[in-house]
């Protein structure tokens, strides 16, 4: 269980949203798409659609950074 999930379980939604947002930022900085995906699932499960949308954007940026790029 993540910190965000624990906070949701005790109805601390503001703290949970902050924890999830911090997790997204850290995962993007460290290029960990699987951690971003985990946060997306947790956000959706807990009705935090806006946060999930932000996480999906971070996931796309991370995937782009990790993708092999072709020279023109």
N, C-alpha and C positions, 0 to 999 in steps of 0.2 A: 504494500500500500504506500502511496505517496503522501506527502504532507498535505497536499491539496485534498486528497480523498479523505484523509482523517478529519480535516476541518469541515468538509461537507457533511461527514457523518455526525458531527456535533452541531450542525446547523450554523456554522461560522462561514457563511458564503462569501463575505467580503475578504476575509483572510484566505479562503480557498482560492478565490480569483487571483489574489496577489501572488500566492504560492505557485499557481499554474502559470501565471505570466512570467514570473522569475524563472521557472523551469524552461519555458519556451525560449527565453532570452539566452540562458546558459547553454541549452542544447544547440541553438543556432550558432552561438559563438564557437562552440566546440565541434560543430558539424556532426551532430548525432541525430540523424533523421528518425531512428527508431524511438528515441526519447520524445521527439516532437509528436510522432504518431501516437504514442502512449498518452500524451497530454490531450491530444485531439479526442481520443476515445473517452477519456475521463470527463472532459468538458461536455461532450455531447451527452454522455450518460447522465450528467447532472444538470442538464438544461442550460448550459452556458454557451449558447450558440455563437454569440459575438466573439467570445474568447476562442472558440473552435475555429472560427473564420480567420482570426489573426494567426492562429497556429498553422492553419493550412497554408497561409501566405508564407510563413517562416519555413515551412516544409518545402514549398516550391523553390524558395531562394536557396535553401540548403542543397536540394537536389541539383539545382543548376550549378552551384559551386563544385559539387562532387562529380558532375558529369564530365566525361572527356570532351574537350572542345576541339573542333576541327578548324584548321587554318583555312582562310578563304582562298 
